[in-house]
């Protein structure tokens, strides 16, 4: 990477002025500047799943159920390495705040090396563990016969492409720690666009591809039919010429891997061949055991946190698959919609880990604490408004994701009930995500791990288990139990944060002299 010009004391990367910097001046401006691209990134991330669901919903309800079952199992192994990307972001943020540019570059290189090696092992292991793991699920007979084989097909393709997926995760985390969330957003946009273009063709090929039907329904297209621009006729001609009928759920996985691979390639080029991000070069990829030890020390609790989160999701999925396919599909649809409304809280939480990290690196614990309080208040308010909208428009939104396929009415009915019940927890999500981000940014990944474990295993898994199998609430017990998790997480997180024991930075780099500019 080329050398960057030196910056005056008090300036940080990706800022238009010192008054808007992460470690000086206004709190709201840098918080918003960091958070909105993260929200867009997560929205684009969800778009991968939404597009898959939109097209697979035209294939069958079983195909939708398959990717709903696949995601928790895939996330389990992704989580093993995911914690180390978090460690890289924390260290880069604190070194950037302390003006340790060389240290930030070395940390970035060692994080890339560590995650690259892990991704290869995870991809190979995941490919071979897929079918045995799915076989352990206590499934309804119809679900076992129609949904689980499709989930296995999807998962095997994804695991083979795991290294390509991880590359973008690392790039995005390192850039976030550095204070640049807009570049990963632009890269993610390119990747999602490619996925949207590939999905219908790799899933359906040229046999009953809904894309051609949608094109034919557009105003003005009918007028072009006499000159040979009939989408339906074009599809028939392409099918006759190629015989390509798509790969079904495997096609959705192939589209995702191809799009992720492009994002990884762009990210690697941006880090090593441009002035964007931490000052990392090829030499920083040589193993440095001291830095790798730091990455593991911070990354292992985050990895455990994400892994136990995945195990909780798998446990919940194991409970859900004891129900009929419409309930399984509704659970998947509801989770995907809730992942959309989750985005504002996620953006604030990840913005806060950068703000806390850089301010602690700059020896400004007071400013870090004020930023957390501002973000938590904002998050609760925004998520309350999201809850109101979610309750008002749940049914038309859910209906979009299923076509005229068997079990569609029952699936929609269950999904509407699920989303409306879970809307009760939305404001608590805003608070809990900010508090967890604050602990991670400070390097207190063990604390974030403990709160997450309580949220998921006590707040959700235990609640769902009791309400479904003891109280006999049926599917409603699943929906209610899922809603209790973040309520518990927010209460515990705020109480722990109020103790004030989080505000010590992890690194030993000397803090720079920074003069406050503007209003905090």
Secondary structure, 3 states (H helix, E strand, C coil): CCCCCCCCCCCCCCCCCHHHCCCCCCCHHHHHHHHHHHHHHHHHHHHHHHHHHHHHCCCCHHHHHHHHHHHHHHHHHHHHHHHHHHHHHHHHHHHHHCCCHHHHHHHHHHHHHHHHHHHHHHHHHHHHHHHHHHHCCCCCHHHHHHCHHHHHHHHHHHHHCHHHHHHHHHHHHHHHHHCCCHHHHHHHHHHHHHHHHHHHHHHHCCCCCHHHHHHHCCCCCHHHHHHCCCHHHHHHHHHHHHCCCCCCHHHHHHHHHHHHHHHHHHHHHHHHHCCCCCCCCHHHHCCCHHHHHHHHHHHHHHHHHHHHHHHHHHHHHHHHCCCCHHHHHHHHHHHHHHHHHCHHHHHHHHHHHHHHHHHHHCCCHHHHHHHHHHHHHHHHHHHHHHHHHHHHCHHHHHHHCCCCCCCHHHHHHHHHHHHHHHHHHHHHHHHHHHHHHHHHHCCCHHHHHHHHHHHHHHHHHHHHHHHHHHCCCCHHHHHHHHHHHHHHHHHHHHHHHCCCCCCCCCCCCCCCCCCCCCCC
